[in-house]
Amino acid sequence: MAPVNVLLVSYNFPPVGGMGVQRALKLTKYLPRHGVNPVVLTNALSLGQLQDPALLNDIDPSTVIHRVGGEKLGPLYAEKGQPFSRYFLGLTNLQNIIKNGEIHAVWFDSIVNKLQHLVEHHHIDCVLTTLPKHTSSLIGHHLKTTMGIPWIADLRDSVVGAPDRQPSIVDRLRSFGLLEIEKKIDKHADCVVTVSEPIRDSFLSRHKNKRSNRFKVIENGYDPEEFTNLAEKSQTNPKLTFTYAGSFWGERKPDVLIRGFQIAAENNWISRDAVKIQIAGAYGSETREKFARLGKTLEVVQFGAIERRSALELLAQSDWLLLVTANTNRGTVSEVLTGKIFEHMALKKPTLALCPASGPLPELIENGNLGIATSASSAETVASHIAKAYQNWISEKKSWRFNRDVTDQYDRKVQVERYADLIHAVCRSCLKEKTEV
């Protein structure tokens, strides 16, 4: 199988941190093992809310990474003391928000004239755009329609109706542009990869595309190499320790989780001196204050945003891991299969997940025996599960047997091999079409 060169387009890429970079990072790490040479294209300033330079250690030094464009977006990531510059940026780019669904289309505008040279210089055979940010798809669309480069669109979330985002006038304006993004993907992408079947089915329901065989599902997963030395971090805790590592924003709020702990404590279902709650991640002052108030009832430790390795070590030292999805009636929330669950899976720690009653996340938790999936809207139900976890802990029933037949499917190495096979197949198919023409 002849090697191919793929332009991997990801607005967020290390040293930017967070779950949003993991898919592109692991593709970059493992694709070369299967005859696919990634050339990464990302923004010039490593723009992102979180910075985690240690992630760069996962990337072979010989990997070509083009960091170019998007300089005008810097004010989006400015300190809170500079709100005017962010608002001004939004107002002056309102047309981009309406037309393309997000202000980050400024990145595409700033590099569009450089794309042909980049493709020709690196002899690119295929372009793979991973989104969000949805602006990546504008690059794929441009290269497909102007140069005939095969295009794979990788959707980590639903394009239309992001479940975490709070409804607003801006959100309504964005929806027009995001639907146009979907239409471009639907019409021109040679292959569309989603991380869950519901995201695929939702996309197809909006466009009724007769070429549904172009759609593939390759889920997120865990990289076993990241977790080889974490087992030794596991420990016996003097208190039953629950840990949440992730962000809170928009409709993804901690209110029901916090109230669940309060109810369990108020009813003496748990001992206030025997439970510890750890929170690590990015969130605002309002959420920080909510956990501080809970700290008057139970021990709560807030670490703020920490590097990925430190977060994994914190999780490894815990008894139960917490997961919270958006508490909203939007249909897209049931499409979510958050990458966090795969970290929990690799750590072999049970998860208490506040999530929809149906969808790929609760199904995976049940099929893999990964923990408990409970209502994202019922604090009383959450409290009852916390109480059960506490009773099992004091009676020393700590073992939790995962279903290996399920969990082994989510090894990143296996998934990237599948992705490499797909890239080769798309390149062969498009080459055959050009030859026949």
Secondary structure, DSSP 8 states (H G I E B T S, - for coil): ---EEEEEE-SS-TTB-SGGGHHHHHHHHHGGGGTEEEEEEE-TT---S-B-GGGGGGS-TT-EEEE---GGGGGGGS-TT-HHHHHHHHHHTHHHHHHHSSTTHHHHHHHGGGHHHHHHHTT--EEEEEESSTTHHHHHHHHHHHH---EEEEESS-SSS-TTS---HHHHHHHHHHHHHHHHHHHH-SEEEESSHHHHHHHHHHH--S-GGGEEE----B-GGGSTTTGGG----SSEEEEEES--BTTB-SHHHHHHHHHHHHTTSS-TTSEEEEEES---HHHHHHHHHHTTTSEEEEEES--HHHHHHHHHT-SEEEEE---S--GGGGG---THHHHHHHHT--EEEEE-SSSHHHHHHHHTT-EEEEESS-HHHHHHHHHHHHHHHHTT-------HHHHGGGBHHHHHHHHHHHHHHHHHHHHHHHHH-
